[in-house]
């Protein structure tokens, strides 16, 4: 007997997150799964720069553009779920990606989290940290970090 699972897949539009989605579909997917795609947006530099001015129109334009981009991403992912016959939903949120993934996974009562790896070098990861490291260390459920061979070969040369 298979139990129903809620699987969170973190996606940001990168090739790494696309690979995580593909890995889920080919290697992890089970009948009856409910997939929650989590997408976190951080405010862009242009937004922060505009906030420092009194130019309300610039702020409104940037917010409108970001909302349009976010809606397009959400629609594209919803269509991707339908095209692959996957029962699921898309949750978008603004904030720090690692914290957002954990928060939304907890709200969804996820049984697993799947995330791509950006493949930062050891020094850069040490200085900047990484979303996948944050998720692995703060998750209450198993986390799979998908690292595609193509993306990591260059890091070992």
Kinemage of the C-alpha trace (Angstrom):
@kinemage 1
@onewidth
@group {chain A} dominant
@subgroup {mainchain}
@vectorlist {calphas} color= white
{ca unk a 1} P 0.000 0.000 0.000
{ca unk a 2} L 1.388 3.400 -0.927
{ca unk a 3} L 0.793 6.354 1.292
{ca unk a 4} L 0.081 9.764 -0.089
{ca unk a 5} L 3.029 12.121 0.034
{ca unk a 6} L 3.378 15.846 -0.265
{ca unk a 7} L 6.632 16.619 -2.013
{ca unk a 8} L 7.994 20.161 -2.139
{ca unk a 9} L 10.203 21.022 -5.109
{ca unk a 10} L 12.030 24.336 -4.892
{ca unk a 11} L 12.230 26.022 -8.290
{ca unk a 12} L 13.746 29.341 -9.286
{ca unk a 13} L 13.776 29.041 -13.077
{ca unk a 14} L 17.424 27.932 -13.196
{ca unk a 15} L 18.726 24.849 -14.988
{ca unk a 16} L 19.524 23.420 -11.524
{ca unk a 17} L 15.918 23.613 -10.389
{ca unk a 18} L 14.713 22.217 -13.722
{ca unk a 19} L 17.000 19.253 -13.130
{ca unk a 20} L 15.489 18.790 -9.645
{ca unk a 21} L 12.019 18.670 -11.238
{ca unk a 22} L 13.200 16.151 -13.848
{ca unk a 23} L 14.857 14.043 -11.133
{ca unk a 24} L 11.621 13.988 -9.151
{ca unk a 25} L 9.655 12.880 -12.209
{ca unk a 26} L 12.085 10.141 -13.276
{ca unk a 27} L 13.419 8.855 -9.963
{ca unk a 28} L 11.142 9.762 -7.073
{ca unk a 29} L 7.579 10.211 -8.314
{ca unk a 30} L 4.888 7.955 -6.905
{ca unk a 31} L 1.240 7.657 -7.849
{ca unk a 32} L -0.834 9.804 -5.532
{ca unk a 33} L 1.887 12.353 -4.791
{ca unk a 34} L 0.855 15.942 -4.316
{ca unk a 35} L 3.648 18.244 -5.459
{ca unk a 36} L 4.038 21.776 -4.171
{ca unk a 37} L 6.378 23.865 -6.280
{ca unk a 38} L 7.881 26.593 -4.117
{ca unk a 39} L 9.236 29.717 -5.762
{ca unk a 40} L 10.777 32.515 -3.764
{ca unk a 41} L 11.478 35.940 -5.190
{ca unk a 42} L 13.892 38.422 -3.734
{ca unk a 43} L 13.417 42.098 -4.469
{ca unk a 44} L 15.846 43.281 -7.136
{ca unk a 45} L 18.450 46.003 -6.755
{ca unk a 46} L 16.366 48.330 -8.939
{ca unk a 47} L 13.540 48.081 -6.418
{ca unk a 48} L 15.813 48.920 -3.501
{ca unk a 49} L 17.331 51.834 -5.431
{ca unk a 50} L 13.907 53.208 -6.315
{ca unk a 51} L 12.800 52.911 -2.681
{ca unk a 52} L 15.574 55.354 -1.758
{ca unk a 53} L 14.070 58.017 -4.006
{ca unk a 54} L 10.769 59.794 -3.815
{ca unk a 55} L 9.850 58.431 -7.255
{ca unk a 56} L 6.675 56.525 -6.466
{ca unk a 57} L 6.022 55.816 -10.155
{ca unk a 58} L 9.372 53.991 -10.479
{ca unk a 59} L 8.568 51.859 -7.451
{ca unk a 60} L 5.115 51.060 -8.861
{ca unk a 61} L 6.588 50.176 -12.276
{ca unk a 62} L 9.164 47.827 -10.743
{ca unk a 63} L 6.544 46.147 -8.553
{ca unk a 64} L 4.266 45.746 -11.575
{ca unk a 65} L 7.077 44.194 -13.653
{ca unk a 66} L 8.023 41.811 -10.849
{ca unk a 67} L 4.398 40.789 -10.353
{ca unk a 68} L 4.032 40.163 -14.101
{ca unk a 69} L 7.208 38.043 -14.140
{ca unk a 70} L 6.039 36.129 -11.054
{ca unk a 71} L 2.598 35.452 -12.569
{ca unk a 72} L 4.170 34.208 -15.810
{ca unk a 73} L 6.512 31.890 -13.894
{ca unk a 74} L 3.599 30.546 -11.837
{ca unk a 75} L 1.471 29.945 -14.952
{ca unk a 76} L 4.374 28.233 -16.742
{ca unk a 77} L 4.956 25.887 -13.787
{ca unk a 78} L 1.230 25.137 -13.422
{ca unk a 79} L 1.186 24.231 -17.135
{ca unk a 80} L 4.282 22.063 -16.646
{ca unk a 81} L 2.580 20.158 -13.826
{ca unk a 82} L -0.505 19.588 -16.010
{ca unk a 83} L 1.581 18.551 -19.028
{ca unk a 84} L 3.349 15.912 -16.911
{ca unk a 85} L 0.128 14.732 -15.267
{ca unk a 86} L 1.342 15.745 -11.822
{ca unk a 87} L -1.169 16.662 -9.122
{ca unk a 88} L 0.148 19.825 -7.551
{ca unk a 89} L 0.194 23.515 -6.918
{ca unk a 90} L 2.583 26.450 -7.048
{ca unk a 91} L 3.326 28.635 -4.041
{ca unk a 92} L 5.175 31.898 -4.530
{ca unk a 93} L 6.520 34.108 -1.802
{ca unk a 94} L 8.924 37.008 -1.292
{ca unk a 95} L 11.782 36.715 1.157
{ca unk a 96} L 14.945 34.761 1.809
{ca unk a 97} L 14.789 31.568 -0.274
{ca unk a 98} L 15.963 29.070 2.344
{ca unk a 99} L 13.640 30.383 5.039
{ca unk a 100} L 10.741 30.555 2.592
{ca unk a 101} L 11.236 26.975 1.397
{ca unk a 102} L 11.250 25.704 4.989
{ca unk a 103} L 8.197 27.802 5.938
{ca unk a 104} L 6.122 26.710 2.944
{ca unk a 105} L 7.212 23.065 3.301
{ca unk a 106} L 6.080 23.118 6.930
{ca unk a 107} L 2.756 24.735 5.980
{ca unk a 108} L 2.219 22.073 3.294
{ca unk a 109} L 3.149 19.312 5.770
{ca unk a 110} L 5.694 18.077 3.256
{ca unk a 111} L 7.144 14.615 3.584
{ca unk a 112} L 10.146 15.460 1.383
{ca unk a 113} L 11.880 18.494 -0.121
{ca unk a 114} L 13.736 18.353 -3.432
{ca unk a 115} L 16.072 21.176 -4.383
{ca unk a 116} L 18.697 21.781 -7.043
{ca unk a 117} L 22.303 22.569 -6.281
{ca unk a 118} L 23.959 25.591 -7.785
{ca unk a 119} L 27.345 23.927 -7.466
{ca unk a 120} L 29.167 26.880 -5.878
{ca unk a 121} L 32.830 26.262 -5.183
{ca unk a 122} L 33.873 25.507 -1.610
{ca unk a 123} L 35.176 29.030 -0.879
{ca unk a 124} L 32.126 30.798 -2.291
{ca unk a 125} L 29.756 28.449 -0.451
{ca unk a 126} L 31.708 29.075 2.787
{ca unk a 127} L 31.500 32.846 2.393
{ca unk a 128} L 27.976 33.148 1.030
{ca unk a 129} L 26.274 30.027 2.285
{ca unk a 130} L 23.767 28.337 0.043
{ca unk a 131} L 20.052 27.835 -0.105
{ca unk a 132} L 20.423 24.059 -0.281
{ca unk a 133} L 22.738 24.045 2.779
{ca unk a 134} L 20.206 26.137 4.693
{ca unk a 135} L 17.338 23.831 3.734
{ca unk a 136} L 19.284 20.673 4.623
{ca unk a 137} L 20.179 22.056 8.051
{ca unk a 138} L 16.753 23.467 8.940
{ca unk a 139} L 14.323 20.968 7.451
{ca unk a 140} L 12.291 18.639 9.622
{ca unk a 141} L 11.855 16.217 6.691
{ca unk a 142} L 14.286 14.492 4.307
{ca unk a 143} L 15.882 16.764 1.691
{ca unk a 144} L 17.279 15.625 -1.640
{ca unk a 145} L 19.796 17.990 -3.219
{ca unk a 146} L 19.974 17.190 -6.921
{ca unk a 147} L 23.372 17.769 -8.424
{ca unk a 148} L 23.648 17.110 -12.150
{ca unk a 149} L 26.995 15.740 -13.355
{ca unk a 150} L 27.125 18.324 -16.154
{ca unk a 151} L 26.924 21.175 -13.648
{ca unk a 152} L 29.618 19.834 -11.307
{ca unk a 153} L 32.372 18.572 -13.670
{ca unk a 154} L 33.866 22.053 -14.008
{ca unk a 155} L 34.121 22.505 -10.239
{ca unk a 156} L 36.541 19.572 -9.918
{ca unk a 157} L 38.979 20.651 -12.638
